[in-house]
């Protein structure tokens, strides 16, 4: 499911959770909708260790990251504005792209 959200003010960080299963791969998409957002995606494992940190596009661009889960547990997804400098609206979704056998 897609979730619509916003970063406003620029130092606002949004967090979402997803149940991860060991051996699965997931893709998280943050889709720019409006404003001056330069989106960043951070992925944390259940112990809140950073496992992915991605910002590939400039302002007003979409971001996407695919990662593997090594153990069952909650995945924390953080969506933020790069350098807390911009605000706007976006849509986020998380997809299982490769299920373990």
C-alpha positions in Angstrom: 0.0 0.0 0.0 1.1 3.5 -0.7 1.1 6.0 2.2 1.0 9.7 1.5 3.0 11.9 3.9 4.8 15.2 4.1 8.0 16.7 5.5 7.2 20.0 7.0 9.2 21.7 8.5 12.4 20.5 6.8 13.8 18.9 10.0 10.7 16.6 10.2 11.6 12.9 9.9 8.9 10.3 9.3 9.2 6.7 10.5 7.4 3.6 9.2 7.7 0.0 10.3 7.6 -3.2 8.2 7.9 -6.8 9.3 11.0 -8.3 7.7 11.7 -12.0 7.2 15.2 -13.3 7.0 16.3 -14.1 3.5 13.7 -11.8 1.8 14.6 -8.7 -0.2 12.6 -5.5 0.0 12.4 -2.3 -2.0 11.3 0.9 -0.4 10.2 3.7 -2.7 9.8 7.4 -1.7 8.0 9.2 -4.6 8.2 13.0 -4.8 4.8 14.7 -5.0 5.3 18.4 -4.4 7.4 21.1 -2.7 11.2 21.4 -2.7 12.0 18.0 -1.2 15.4 16.3 -1.6 14.3 13.0 -0.1 16.6 10.6 1.8 15.7 7.0 2.8 17.3 5.4 5.8 16.6 1.7 6.7 17.3 0.3 10.2 17.0 -3.2 11.6 15.2 -4.2 14.7 18.2 -3.2 16.9 18.0 0.2 15.2 21.3 -0.3 13.4 21.5 1.7 10.1 21.6 -0.8 7.2 20.9 1.5 4.2 21.2 5.2 3.6 20.3 6.5 0.2 20.0 9.8 -1.6 20.6 9.4 -5.3 18.6 12.2 -6.8 18.5 15.9 -6.4 15.6 18.1 -5.3 12.2 17.0 -6.6 13.3 13.4 -7.4 12.1 10.0 -6.3 14.3 7.7 -4.2 14.4 3.9 -4.1 16.5 1.3 -2.2 16.5 -2.5 -2.3 18.1 -4.4 0.6 18.3 -7.9 2.0 17.0 -8.9 5.5 19.4 -11.2 7.4 17.1 -12.0 10.4 13.4 -11.8 11.2 12.3 -8.6 12.9 10.9 -5.1 12.5 12.4 -2.9 9.8 12.3 0.8 10.5 12.0 3.1 7.5 12.9 6.7 7.9 12.1 9.3 5.2 13.6 12.7 5.7 14.8 15.8 3.8 18.5 15.9 3.0 20.2 18.3 5.4 16.8 19.1 6.9 16.7 21.8 4.3 13.5 21.3 2.3 9.8 20.4 2.7 7.0 19.0 0.7 4.8 16.0 0.0 5.7 12.4 -0.9 4.4 8.9 -1.1 6.1 5.8 0.3 5.7 2.1 -0.2 7.6 -1.0 0.8 7.5 -4.2 -1.4 8.8 -7.7 -1.0 10.8 -8.3 -4.2 12.3 -11.7 -3.5 10.9 -14.1 -1.0 13.2 -16.7 0.6 12.2 -20.4 0.0 
